[in-house]
Each structure stands twice: as structure tokens, then as C-alpha cells.
């Protein structure tokens, strides 16, 4: 008998039942038994009728369990080129950009650990209720949110602080205070894009839970300044505007503005410098503020010194006491030149309760570099017991622009 050199023919010659199955399969799927391309046949020990026919000429037919066969793959029109840009408001990170990102993250971590903070992280996907509970139904317009296959409303996180609060409540008394945690995570927010603001960004957060006085805020600001110095920025490049939510509370109390309007007024005030002042006045009128109260409030918000604030509010208020202590600590820590009082800083987020601050570039070309403050009543929003707390959020986009300046390459920046 002549030698059978082809392994497939050898199998067919010695296994008549298998031969019959292959011939039947060939009849149904119309492939040549002997083709110019190499065809591999495999027999599975579980069933002599189960086969896999793999053709190197891009003609693959696979069988699963006995008697089953998958449908032919969907064919796409490859003639039309896809859009090679990332979705609007998002970014790719080719090697040079990735080096810059890794460099920033390395410095975030080094500074956090230098100040004794421990790293934590949270799911990118959270319950939608976590954000609506804090900011109201209107936040939905800024969320990437949807219903999952289990009929649960979920959202991509727009910020990290609510996740932090959830984790603190979850841990309860199993952790000892104070907590000093930091996180670096990607956040998603569907909003109008401006220079330095995208729909996704990475954010560095540092938070202190369990310290009731402004030494916590002083430490947080000190850590940010340490970061600025590490990447080559000075007090002539960037600075901090500092105020207190309690300033606004004291003014509204004087003019009998209802407490439930406080959050709304904060959001309006946070728009100063971003929209015309006439629009600010109209919005304040819609928040049940009289003309007299509006003019007095705007006058106080224009103040840039603690001495002037004391003339207006007196020396006995909590707001002035907290601010004086913070500036005194800044002097003691050696970074007072980085700070300036600005009564118009209130921060837009509803959960702040005391000192608030924003980092800014001195040239005024970009939006806030970072921002934070005290939020002593956030945990009860989610059903937990309130704890004194403060923290900041620091996005990657604005600081990358600030650090690079005009015409500075990534390699030159990283080598500083």
C-alpha cells in the first residue's frame, strides 16, 4: 500500500466513521476536501462526531457541543475608516503624555506619603444615588449615568469625595481617628469643556477625617505647596485664595435669608467672574434676597483683607476667628506669601461648611488649579454620623499646563 503522507488523509483512511462525518460536513458547508490551503482536523475524545475544522485561508468553522455550530462571523465594511480621535472630552496618552502623567502621579504620591497619608481607591462606577443625595436631581445633567442589567441606577464618578465618605461610613469604628487618606483616580463629568476642563480627568485628593480645627486645613495647604515646589513652581507662579463659608452665612443671617437657600446662594456666588454681575444679581433675587441684602453681600464679597472683613462683621464671629488662625499658622509654617484672603471664594459644592480655598495661576490664564475646604456635615447626608473633615481635589489637566508653561517640553519639565 502506498504511503499516506498527508496526516488528514491518514486519519480518514484508518477511521471510516470519522471519514463519513467529514464527508457529510463537507457536503453541508461546501468546503473542498483537498484545498490549496492547509486544513487541520481535530477529533475530540468526548464525541467522534465533534470536530473543529480550521482553515488558514481565513475560513473558520467551529463546532461546540455535539451537533452545534456557530453562525458565520459578522462582516464589517472595512473600506470606510473609523474616527481615530478619542470621544469628545477624553484623551489618549501616547508615550510622551504618559511620561508626564506618571511623573505627576509620582509627585502626588511622594508628597502624600511625606505628610503621612495612606492611599485608598474606590470603584469608578458608583450608585447614582451617591451623587444625587449630595447635589440634588440637577446633577444628573452632569453625570455619565445609566441603568445596568440588574435595573440599578449607576454613574461614572464625577469626583472622589462622596466615595470617600461612603468608605468612612462603611469602616465605622473599625478605623481609628484621625484618618489621613489620599487617592488618585479618574473622574467623569459631562459638562461644557473649557481650557483645562475636560469630560474626564485624573484627580488627586487628600482628606483628613477627625480633626475639628484649622490645623487640618493648614496641613493640606502646606502639602500642596510642597508639591508645587517639587515641580518647580513658586509663589510668584501660583497662589491660594482663601475664605470661609461662615462669612456668607453671617451675612445671610443678618438679612433673614432662609437657611434652605444657603446652598443655592453659594452656587450663584461661585459664578462671580464667570458670568456678568447683572446675571448674578438676578439669580440672587430669585433666591429670596432683597436689593439691600444683595448689595451688602456683594460689597463684603469684594473684600480682600481680614482687617476690612473685621470692620464689617466685627471681631467675635467664627469666620474671622478661623481665618485669623489659618493665616497665623501659614506664617508659622513659612508659606504666608502663597495665601491671600478673597471673600468671594465659596466653592460651588454644597457640602462645604467652613474654610474654603482655591489654587490659581498668577497670570490668570487658567481656571482653578485645585480647591478644597472643610465639610463637617457630609457623612450625615449619606446616613452616617458626622465627623469633622476637610480635604481638596487637584486635577491633572490644569497643573500640567501650568507646570509646562510656554514651550517647555515634557522631557525638560521632568528633568527639573
ABEGO torsion letter per residue (X at the ends): XBBBABAAAAAAAABAAAAAAAAAAAAAAGBBABBABBBBBBBBAABAABBBBBBAAGBBBBBBBBGBBBBBBBBBBAABBBBABBBBGBBBBBAAAAAAAAAAAAAAAAAAAAAGBBBBBBBABBBAAAAAAAAEAAAAAABBBBBBAAGBBBBBBABAAAAAAAAAAAAEAABBOBBBBBBBBBBBBBBBBBBGBBABBBBBBBBBBGBABAAAAAAAAAAAAAAAAAAGBBAAABBBBBBBAAAAAAAAAAAGBBAAAAAAAAAAAAABGABBAAAAAAAAAAAGBBAAAAAAAAAAAABABAAAAAAAAEAABAAAAAAAAAAAAAAAAGAAAABBBBAABAEABAABABBBBBBBBAAGABBBABBBEBBAAAAAAAGBBBBBBBBBBBBAAAAAAAAAEBGBBAAAAAAX
